[in-house]
Amino acid sequence: MPTASAQITPERLMQFTFGFAPPLIIEAAIRHRVFNLLDEGAKSIEKLCAETRASPRGLCAILNALVGFELLAKEMRGATR
């Protein structure tokens, strides 16, 4: 049996498992015009839900993923630093 050149780790397995997710998340954002709407300026989740007609739960998941991909930035209202 040949030996693997890269060590098998939980992190490496997770990369394979979720490798399909980023393109699907980006596609969902494009289909719901998220980038177009945010190009006009920052908006609340409530405003984005109304404009995209997406559910708050689904849109939050997409937006949080896009922040994780560093495609969007998130502004925390009322947050102290």
C-alpha positions as CSV (number, residue, x, y, z in Angstrom):
1,M,0.0,0.0,0.0
2,P,1.5,3.4,-1.0
3,T,2.1,5.9,1.8
4,A,0.4,9.3,1.8
5,S,2.7,12.3,1.5
6,A,0.4,14.5,3.6
7,Q,-0.6,13.5,7.0
8,I,-4.3,12.7,7.6
9,T,-5.6,15.1,10.2
10,P,-9.1,16.0,11.3
11,E,-8.5,19.5,9.8
12,R,-7.5,18.0,6.4
13,L,-10.6,15.8,6.4
14,M,-12.9,18.7,7.1
15,Q,-11.3,20.6,4.2
16,F,-12.3,17.8,1.9
17,T,-15.8,17.5,3.5
18,F,-16.7,21.2,3.2
19,G,-14.7,22.0,0.0
20,F,-18.0,22.2,-2.0
21,A,-19.6,24.7,0.4
22,P,-18.0,28.0,-0.6
23,P,-19.1,27.9,-4.3
24,L,-22.6,27.0,-3.3
25,I,-22.8,29.8,-0.7
26,I,-21.4,32.4,-3.1
27,E,-23.9,31.2,-5.7
28,A,-26.8,31.7,-3.2
29,A,-25.6,35.2,-2.4
30,I,-25.4,36.0,-6.1
31,R,-28.9,34.6,-6.8
32,H,-30.3,36.7,-4.0
33,R,-28.4,39.8,-5.2
34,V,-26.6,40.2,-1.8
35,F,-23.5,41.7,-3.4
36,N,-25.5,44.1,-5.5
37,L,-27.6,45.3,-2.6
38,L,-24.6,45.8,-0.3
39,D,-22.8,47.6,-3.0
40,E,-25.3,50.4,-2.4
41,G,-24.1,50.6,1.2
42,A,-24.3,48.8,4.6
43,K,-27.7,47.5,5.5
44,S,-29.3,45.8,8.4
45,I,-30.3,42.1,8.3
46,E,-34.0,43.2,8.4
47,K,-33.5,45.5,5.3
48,L,-31.6,42.8,3.4
49,C,-34.3,40.2,4.2
50,A,-37.0,42.5,2.9
51,E,-35.0,43.3,-0.3
52,T,-34.0,39.7,-1.0
53,R,-37.2,38.1,0.2
54,A,-34.9,35.5,2.0
55,S,-35.5,34.2,5.5
56,P,-33.5,35.8,8.3
57,R,-32.0,32.4,9.4
58,G,-30.9,31.5,5.8
59,L,-29.6,35.0,5.1
60,C,-27.7,35.2,8.3
61,A,-26.0,31.8,7.5
62,I,-25.0,33.1,4.1
63,L,-23.7,36.4,5.4
64,N,-21.8,34.9,8.2
65,A,-20.1,32.4,5.8
66,L,-19.2,35.3,3.4
67,V,-17.7,37.1,6.4
68,G,-15.7,34.0,7.2
69,F,-14.5,33.8,3.5
70,E,-13.5,37.5,4.0
71,L,-15.7,38.5,1.1
72,L,-17.8,40.8,3.4
73,A,-17.2,42.6,6.6
74,K,-19.6,42.7,9.5
75,E,-20.3,45.8,11.6
76,M,-21.5,45.1,15.1
77,R,-23.9,47.7,16.2
78,G,-23.6,48.6,19.9
79,A,-20.4,46.6,20.3
80,T,-17.7,47.9,22.6
81,R,-14.1,47.3,21.8
